[in-house]
Amino acid sequence: QSPDYVGVLRDTETPRGWASVIGNVNFAGIGIAIDDFGFLQALRVQRSSDARGYEYVRAKSTSPAEIGRRVHVAGVFTESKLMLFIDGKPIESKPTGKHVESQFHFYLGADPRSEETPEQVFHGAIDEVRVSDVARSASDFDPQERFVSDSNTLLLYHLDAGQGNHIQDSSEYGRDGWIDGAEWIPGQPDTPLYSPP
């Protein structure tokens, strides 16, 4: 599975602690996150031979995210590789092993805890989210302003309703979502869903 995300870091300072942008990472899973210093990361949890039985693989940006700037981030996960793309440019690639699938729901703007409550909340706006069952790119590409659904789309949120707490999945699967703790940005259709600090 490979998630794409379009959004903007809206805080006025460097992030205060780790934050998950999208994913289901809790000792398993995949996701896109931003670390304590503002570096974007694609994450994948894989099996390991140590006592824990798992390890995190991270492909990381080379510089911190720019406050207030819209960015397209894509994590591409194959059987042997994890890649991070920012604004259509490949940033880092890491070899990976056997993926550990998460039993948790997929979250936008947070990660799930074992009780299925959100933690590591992202303070920024999320515009578009797509999860696909293929690696959509292995080289430079032109990011779409608005994602489209196709036969490889597992989940697609446009996040442009502007009201209510329901998020409609525009893929053929109808995996609708619900908003909890975030709010719509009035009059800003390009960055509509915001999680305040």
Disulfide bonds with the S-S distance in Angstrom:
none
